[in-house]
Amino acid sequence: MHGRVSLVALVLGLLFIQPAAAQPEDEAIRNSVVKIFTTARMPNLFQPWTRQQPSESTGSGVIIDGNLILTNAHVVNYGRRILVQPHQSSDKYEGEVVAIARGIDLALVKLEDESFFDTHPPAQFTEEMPRIGSTVHAIGYPMGGDALSVTEGIVSRLEFTDYNYDTLGQRLQVDTALNPGNSGGPVFVDNKVVGVVFSGIPSAENIGYVIPTDEINMFLEDIKDGSYEGNPRMFSHLQTAENPALRERLGLESSDTGLIVTSADDDSLLQEWDVIAAIGEHDIDNRGMVSVDGGFRLHFGYYVAKLGQEGTVPLTIIREGEETVIDLPVSPTLNSLQKPLDGDYPSFLIHGPMVFMPVYADVTAAASRAAGVLSANGNPIITRLGDEVEFEGEQLIVLPSPFFPHRVTKGYALGILPVLDRVNGEKVKNLAHLAELLRDAEGEYIEFKFAGTTNETLVFDRQQLEDATEDVLDDAGIRSQASDDVIDILTGG
């Protein structure tokens, strides 16, 4: 047994012997890495008229060309104050976010005092992807101390995968020791940045993830016009072409490879049972993988992002045994019904003892623990999860919190996150439409009906309900009945 273990250890040792990598000891490299202090006010998804208490956090960043600091979006997300501290200094410089991409988790910070950059040069970025097994050094300010930290490891994996908010991109996996505070800090190979740290797996030992320079460069190119659009992607329904019976039914030769379209919209250039055989000049195998420079194989979505910057990608498809080429429209996102807040604070409207708010993707994520109950009750938060809007401006409107205490609610009870369906029999389109319905309501009574199977229909004396609004606002110390985007509609201003 001992001999077998020794042999395995010897073989593994021989496989991974490589020249010692240069450690990033150069003072200029260390001077390009900064510590970032963020004071954030996160949205309160269940009390949208207020915000969460200020929270303090730290992360890392790296100086890039143009007198800017690159970091993770989550390091500076909802930051009300951002301070930047350089290596071996107690000075902290006021910063401001000038670009942010929460999907791919990148952000740029500029400083009020640009003289800072006179003595703090930008880091050099590599033009090539690192090879698997390359020695890397992660530099940053993780928890456990105040001084700059350098840890060593290797690149263990490169893949094309999910980030946040339907965003796909390349991701490096490293076995370098990473901890909270490393986020946004650079990872070097031979004194050049190959990416920035963005996450790890707390339950696993030495598994960390890095956003590679290829993704960083696409982000920097994207924001040149002053706004961030995101990487284009395909939202088609596809499956692998590996099953023999399926291949035989489609008449595929052994040399025919690709992904099969399982469903397509009527207006799509793709049709059900099309086989997507290639993207541009790059063949797609039966698992959806393509060869890329450096000897890697990645999901074909890698080339959708690369080739789709002008809004279309060239695809070679096999349809009924014949090859044809199409230019398929692609986009960074769908026009989703449940959109993320993406740095905004939630809109809201208070009427009587009820607060109404659109269903954001952030709410859906927070409600995931109750998904089984919501689904069983036919709640649209779950039943319409992933849907696109059926008409421009469509929103689901939810009561995110219980009734404010008031006598008009006597005898009424609602379930978890009830979604409003109709007011006085009229279908509610969005929060602005709800404001109009409440503003223009007439008659002695007003009725609120909810989607799903378990929530009661609420009927109030209309004037008593309106009068209750001021009581509720005063009792709860709330300054405004609605957010800025709907208050004028509600008051007729």
N, C-alpha and C positions, 0 to 999 in steps of 0.2 A: 504493500500500500504506500509506504514511504517512498519507494523507488519510483512508483507511478507519478506521485505528486511532484517529485523532483524533476522528472522528465517533462511534465506539462509546464512547470515553472520555467525550465530551461528554454523550451520551445517558445513560450510567450515572451520570455526575455529577449530571445534572438529576434523575434518578429518586430519588437518595438524599439530595438536599439537604433538610435539615430543621432546625428551630430547634436551637441548641446546647443540649444537656442540662445541667442543673445538676450540677456535680461534687460529690461527697460530701465537702466540705471541713469541714463542721461537726464540731467537736471531739467533740460528743456521739455522732455516728455512729462516729467512730474509737474512742471509748471503749467502744462496744458490741461491738467485734471483739476476740477474744482468740486467743492462741497456745496450743495444747494439746500437752503432752509426754506420751507414753505409753510405759510399759515393759510389754511384753507377753510372755506365755509361751504360745506357740501349741501346739496338740496335735501329737504325733508320731504320724502315721497308720501308720507302719511299725514303730514300737516303742512300742506304746500304754501300756506300763507306765511310761513316762517322758514328759517334755515337752521341747519344743525349748528351746534356750538363750534367755535373755532378749534381747529385741530392742528397740531404741530407735527411736522415730519421732516426727514432729511433724505437726501439722495445724492447722486453724483452726476457730473457732467463733463464734457470735453469741449475744448475750444476748437472751433473750425474757422475756415477762411471767412472773411467778411465781418470780423469782430462780433461773432455770435457764439453762443454756447448750445451745444446739442445735448439733449437729455431725453428721458422718457416722458410721454404725456402724463402718465400716472404720478410722476414725481411732482408736477406743477399743476395738476388738475384742480380747477376751482380755486387756484391760489389767489388770495387777496393781498398777500405780501410775499415777495420772493427775494431772498438774500443769497448772495454768492460769495463764498470764502475761498481764496486761493491757498495753494500749498504753502505751509510754514508761515502763515500769517494769521493774525487775529482780526484783521479788517474784514468787514462784510459790506458788499456793494449791492445797492438796490437794483433789482432786475425786473424785467417785464416780458411776458410771453408774447412773441410776435407771430408765431405760427404753431399750430398744434394739429396732430392727426391721431385721434384716439383709437382709430381702427388698427393702425400699425404701431401705435404706442410710441410716437416720436414727437418732440417739441423743440422749438428754438427759443432761446432767451437772449434778449439784448440788455446791456447795462446802461444806466444813466451816465456813468463816468467812463467814457471809452478810452481814457488814458490808461486804464487797467491793461489793455491789450498791448501797450508799448513794451511791457516786461513779461507778458504771458503769451507766447506764440501759439499759433494753431498746431494741432497734431497733424501728422502726415497719414493719409488714408491709403490703403492698398487698392490696387486696381483689379486684383485677382482674388478668387475664392481660395481660402486656405485648404490644404489637402487634409484628408482624414488622417489623424495621428500627429498633426502639427502641434508643436508645443505653443501654448498660449499663456499670456499673463493678463490677469484682470486687475485693473487699478481703480481704486475708488475709496469710499469712506463708509464701510459697513459698520454695523453695530459692534460694540465691544471695545471701542477706543476712539480717540479723536484724530490720530495721525493717519496719514495716507497708508493704505494697505495694498500690498502686491501679493497675489496668489497665483500659483502655477498649475497648469493641467494640460489636457490635450483636446483637440477637436475630435469628437466621437461620432457625430452624425450631422448630415445636412438634409433637410427635407423641405417640402412645400406644403404648408398646412394652414389651419385656421388661426387667426389672431382674435380680434374683437369685432363685433358689429358686422358680421358677414364679410370681413376682410380676410383675404388669403395672401400669404407671402412666404418668402424663404425664411428658414430658421436654422441657426446653428445650435447644436447641443455640445456642451463642454463638460468635462468632469472637474473643473476648477471649483474650489470652495467659494461659494457665493452666499451672502447673507443680506437681510434688509439693510438698505443704505448703499449697496453696490449698484442698485438700479440706476441706469443712465450713464454709468461709468464705462470707459472704453476697455476693449480687449485687444491686446497687441500680439502680433507675430512679427518677430525680427524688427521691433521698433516702429511698426506701422499698424494703424488701427484696422482691424478686420470686422469690427462691429461694436455695438453697445449692449450691455447687459439689460435684460428686461424682466426675467422671471426665473423661478426655480420650482422645485417640488419639495416642500418642507418635509414630507414623509419619506423622501428618498435621500440617499447619501451622495453628495457631490454630483447632482444633475442640475445643470443650469442652462439657460437659454439666452441666445444672443441674436440681436437683429443685425444681419450682415450688411456690409457697405453697399451691396447692390440695392437693397431696399432703401437704405439711407439716401443714396444718390437719386432714386426715383422720387422720394419724398421732396428732396431739395429742388429737383427739376419741376415738380408739380406746383410748388408754392411760388414759383417765380412770377406768376401773374397776380399774386396777392391773395389767392384762395386755394384751398386744398380740395381736390376732387376725389382722389383715391385711386387705387389700382383697379382697372377694369377687370371684369370676370364674367364667366358664363353662368347663367342660372338654369340651364337646361337639365332635364331629368335623364340621367344616363346610367347604364349598367355595363359591367364587363362583358367581353365577348369570348369567354373561355369555355362555356358549356358546349359539348359536341352536338347535342340535339338542337340547340338554339342556332349554332353555326350552320348546321345542315339545313334547317328550315329557311335560313336567310341566303342559302346558296353561296356561302363564303368558302373560298379556296384556302388551303393551308397557309398560303402567303398573305392572306388578307387579315389585317389586324386593326384594332381600334376599339372604340366605345360605341355602344348601341343607344340610340335615342328611344326612350320608353314612352314618352308623351311629348306633345308639342302643341303650342297655341295655334289657332287658325291662321294668325297673321305672321307666324314664324317662317323663316326660310328653311328650317329643319322640319322633317316629317317623322312620324313614328316609324321605327325600324331602320332609319338611316344609320349607317355605320360611319362614325367620324374617324377617318383613317390617318389623317395628318393635319398638322397646323403649320402653315407656311411650308417650309422645306423639311419639317421635322416629323418623322413617322411616329405614330402613337401605337403602343403595344396593347395587348388585350386586357391589361390592367390599368390603362390610362397613363402610362409612364412614357417619358421621352428622354433622349440623351442630351446632355448639355455639356458645355465646355468644362474641361477639367476631369472628365471621366465619370461624372455623376449621372444618376437617373432620378428625375423628379417628376412629379405630377404635371400633366400637360398644361395645367393652369399657369405654370411658370411662363409659358410663351404667350398665353392670353394677356397677361399683364405687360409683357414686353412688346408684343405686336399690336395690341389693341389701344394704344394711346390716342389714335385718331378716331376711335369710336367703332371700328370694325376689325375682325380678324379673318384672315384667309383660311378656309377649311377645305380639305379634300374629303368628300363623302362618297360612300358607296350606297347607291339607291337602286334596288332591284337589279343588282349585278353590274351596274354601270357607274363609273367614276365621274364625278363632276366637282367643280370648285365653286364655292360660294364665299361671299364676304358677309359674315354674320355680325350684326350689331351687338355690341357689348357695352356694359356700363358698370360703374363701381358699386352701385346699390340698386335695389328695387324700390319702387314707390310703396313702401311698406305701410300697413295700417298702424302698426305699433312701432313708432319711430323712437330712437334713443334721444335723450335730452341733449347729448353732444355739447355739454358745457353750459347750456342754458338752465334757468330755474323754471319749475313747472308753472304753467298757467293754472288759474283757479277761479272759482266763482262761489261765493257764499250766499245762500238764499234761505232765510229762516234758520233752522237748526242743521242745515245740510251744506256740506262743501262738495263741489263738483270739480273734477279734474280730468283731462285727457288721459287715456291709458298709454303710457310711454313704455318702451322696451325695458327701461329700468324698473318699472313697476312689475312687469311680468317676471323679470328675474327675481325680484324680491319675493314674489308670491309663489315661487316654484315649489316651496314646501307644501303648499295647499293645493297643488295642481290636481291631485286626485279628487278632492272634494269639489273644486271648481268645475272640473270636467264632468263629474257625475251630475252636477246641477245645471249643466248646459250653459255655463258662463262663457261669454264670447272671448274673454281674456285667453281662454284655452282653446275653445272651439274654433276661433279664428286666428290662432297663433300661426304666424308665417304668411298670412294673407296679404295681398296687395290691396290698395284702396279700390273700392267699387266706383267711386266718383271723386273728383278733385276736391281735396279738403276734408275728406271723411275722417272722423275720429270716433273712437269709442269713449264714452264719458262714464266715469266711475265715481263712486263715493269712497274715497280712500280711508276715511276715518268714521267712527261712529257718530251718531247724532250729537250735536252740542246739547247740553241739558236745557230743556224748555218744555213747558206743559203741553204745547201743541202736538208733541209726539206721543202723547199718552196712548198706550195700547199697541204701538207700532214697534216692530223689530225687523232688522235686516240681517242678511248673512254676510259672509266674507266678500269684500270688494264687489258689491252689487253694481252692475252696469245698467245705466239708464237707457231705456228703449224709447219711451214716448212721454210727451207732456200734453195733456188734454187731447190724447189720441193722435197727435202728430209725431212722426218719427224724428228723433233728434239726430241731426247731421254732424254737428261738432259743437265745441264750446261756445263759439260766437253765435251759432244758431240757437243754442239754449238760452243765451242772454236775450236774444230777440224774442223768443217765446215767452220768457218770464216778463220782459218789459211790456209786451203787447197783450198779455193775458187779460181776459175780461170775464165777467160772470162772478157768481158768489163763491164757487169752488174751483180748485185746481187739482189736477190728478197727475200722479207720477207712476208710470208703469215700468217695471224692470225686466230685463232679458232673463232667460233661464226659467227654472221650474220652481224655485223655492222662496223667492222674495215676495213679500206682500205688496199689493198696490196701495199707494199712499194717497189719501184724499184729505186736503186741508181747506179750511176757510181761507180764501185767497187773501183777504185783507189782514186777517190775523197772522198769516204766514209772513207777509211783507213787514208787518209791525214787529214780528219776532226778530227780524234781521238785525235791527239796531240794538235790541236787548242782547243778542248773542255777541255782536261785535264789541259792545261795551263791556260785557262780562268777561270775555276772553282777552280783552286788551288788543284787539286786532285793528290795525289802522285803516285798512281798506277792504271793501266788500269783494273786490276782484283784482286780478293782476292787471297791469297797465294795458295789455292788448285787448281786454274785453270790458274794462270799466266804462269807457265812453259809450259802447253799445248798450250796456245795461242801463245807464243813466240817461241815454238819449243825448249825450253831449256831443 
